[in-house]
């Protein structure tokens, strides 16, 4: 294990400190990776905040996850309109999973 890894034993979160450093520097992929780590740990509010930061900068995967958070009310107030907004944006940028979610949510 290198020095760049961090283990949070109490919260059961494992992630590479490098992601945190890169996220703080504006790296959207690192922001999304942190969101995924917190989401997997059930820390939805923190995950949604990282997804939102990456989504606002154009990360399509984060847009998909943020849309899902809004639809499920995980870490944010449940909101179909905001969920569809983020999923639609990801779909418009070529994210296939988001496109399938949009298709399933919209009539006809």
LINQUIKA-V739606 format. One record per residue. PSI is psi as a letter, one per 20 degrees, with the letter a starting at -180 (none if undefined). BURIAL is I if it has 9 or more other C-alpha atoms within 8 Angstrom, else O. D_LAST is the distance of its C-alpha to the last C-alpha in Angstrom with 2 decimals. Layout:
psi burial d_last
PSI BURIAL D_LAST
PSI BURIAL D_LAST
//
This chain:
psi burial d_last
p O 51.66
r O 52.04
i O 52.76
j O 49.32
q I 47.68
p I 47.30
p O 47.02
n O 46.26
g O 47.65
h O 46.99
i O 43.30
k O 42.84
p I 41.32
p I 42.33
r I 41.61
p I 43.48
h I 45.25
h O 44.64
g I 40.94
g I 42.13
g O 44.51
h I 42.02
g I 39.35
h O 41.97
i O 42.67
j O 39.05
o I 37.76
h I 33.98
h I 34.00
h I 36.70
g I 34.85
g I 31.80
g I 34.23
g I 35.84
g I 32.51
h I 31.80
g I 35.32
h I 35.07
g I 31.62
h O 33.06
j I 35.99
j O 33.88
m I 34.99
h I 31.57
g I 32.85
g I 34.90
g I 32.15
h I 29.69
g I 32.43
g I 32.99
g I 29.29
g I 29.12
g I 32.25
h I 30.99
g I 27.48
h O 29.14
j O 31.14
j O 28.21
o I 28.15
h I 24.62
g I 25.29
h I 26.46
g I 23.37
g I 21.30
g I 23.84
g I 24.12
g I 20.41
g I 20.74
g I 23.87
g I 22.23
h I 19.40
i O 22.15
k I 24.84
o I 27.17
i I 29.94
r I 28.14
p O 26.93
p I 23.47
o I 20.97
g O 17.20
g O 17.42
h I 20.08
g I 18.45
h I 15.34
g I 17.87
h I 19.85
g I 17.19
h I 15.64
g I 19.23
g I 20.00
g I 17.01
h O 18.09
j O 21.50
j O 20.60
o I 20.32
h O 18.35
g O 18.20
h I 16.83
g I 14.10
h O 13.15
g I 13.38
g I 11.17
h O 8.37
h O 9.17
h O 9.43
p O 6.56
q O 3.78
none O 0.00
//
